[in-house]
Amino acid sequence: MTNYLKPFIVTIYTAAKTKELILRYKLNKDPNGTVELREVFWNFPTETGATVTVPPLLVYADLVATADPRNVETAKIIYDEILARHLKEN
């Protein structure tokens, strides 16, 4: 979203059921793996295209929750460049 960080853990949110993805792509559980699959839990349209991401507020919240200084710095960039303008509209 900002090209400022490379994720340590890649979280993939999908409308497909996690079990279906595991079977389709023959994924194996790895306790030391860096990919996690999550089901989409929101019910509104998101952007489409090659760079589809989750809602910016979710990215912001995930980054802040880590308390890692670099992640928090990136969260501030997302807030300043994306979220703040939406808050000002209302």
Order of alpha helices (4+ residues) and beta strands (2+ residues): beta-alpha-beta-alpha-alpha-alpha
